[in-house]
Amino acid sequence: MTEQQARTTANVVMAAAALGAAVIVLRSPKLRRITWRLARLYATGPLAVWTAAMVQESWDKAGRRDRLTP
């Protein structure tokens, strides 16, 4: 088995596992609620911080001297 075949096989297995997990979560109301809560927490926490950092970095790379935050 070549490295490319191994990567392809691994990608197929990972995709099948992700699809299976998604089906299980979508079929269970309790798991759907938990997943939705976790997604909201992530969106308002780490994702928001990462987005703000990326905007600040882009602003700095654009050569602007004035800051978005004091």
C-alpha positions as CSV (number, residue, x, y, z in Angstrom):
1,M,0.0,0.0,0.0
2,T,1.4,3.4,-1.0
3,E,1.3,6.4,1.2
4,Q,-1.4,8.0,-1.0
5,Q,-3.6,4.9,-0.8
6,A,-3.2,5.0,3.0
7,R,-4.2,8.6,3.2
8,T,-7.2,8.0,1.0
9,T,-8.3,5.1,3.1
10,A,-7.8,7.1,6.3
11,N,-9.9,10.0,4.9
12,V,-12.7,7.6,3.9
13,V,-12.7,6.0,7.3
14,M,-12.7,9.4,9.1
15,A,-15.5,10.7,6.8
16,A,-17.6,7.6,7.5
17,A,-17.1,8.0,11.3
18,A,-18.0,11.7,11.2
19,L,-21.1,10.9,9.1
20,G,-22.1,8.2,11.6
21,A,-21.7,10.5,14.5
22,A,-23.7,13.2,12.8
23,V,-26.6,10.7,12.2
24,I,-26.6,9.6,15.8
25,V,-26.6,13.2,17.1
26,L,-29.3,14.3,14.7
27,R,-31.6,11.4,15.7
28,S,-31.3,12.1,19.4
29,P,-33.1,15.2,20.8
30,K,-30.9,15.2,23.9
31,L,-27.7,15.0,21.9
32,R,-29.0,17.7,19.5
33,R,-29.6,20.1,22.4
34,I,-26.2,19.4,23.9
35,T,-24.5,19.9,20.5
36,W,-26.4,23.2,19.9
37,R,-25.3,24.5,23.4
38,L,-21.7,23.5,22.8
39,A,-21.8,25.2,19.4
40,R,-23.2,28.4,20.9
41,L,-20.5,28.4,23.6
42,Y,-17.8,27.9,21.1
43,A,-19.2,30.6,18.8
44,T,-19.3,33.2,21.7
45,G,-15.9,32.1,23.2
46,P,-12.9,30.8,21.4
47,L,-14.3,31.5,17.9
48,A,-15.0,35.1,18.7
49,V,-11.6,35.6,20.2
50,W,-9.9,34.0,17.2
51,T,-11.9,36.1,14.8
52,A,-11.0,39.3,16.7
53,A,-7.3,38.4,16.6
54,M,-7.4,37.7,12.9
55,V,-9.1,41.0,12.2
56,Q,-6.5,42.8,14.4
57,E,-3.6,41.0,12.6
58,S,-5.0,41.8,9.2
59,W,-5.5,45.4,10.2
60,D,-1.8,45.6,11.3
61,K,-0.6,43.9,8.2
62,A,-2.5,46.4,6.1
63,G,-0.2,49.1,7.5
64,R,-2.9,51.0,9.4
65,R,-1.5,52.9,12.4
66,D,-4.7,53.6,14.2
67,R,-6.0,50.7,16.3
68,L,-9.4,49.1,16.5
69,T,-9.1,49.0,20.3
70,P,-7.4,51.6,22.5
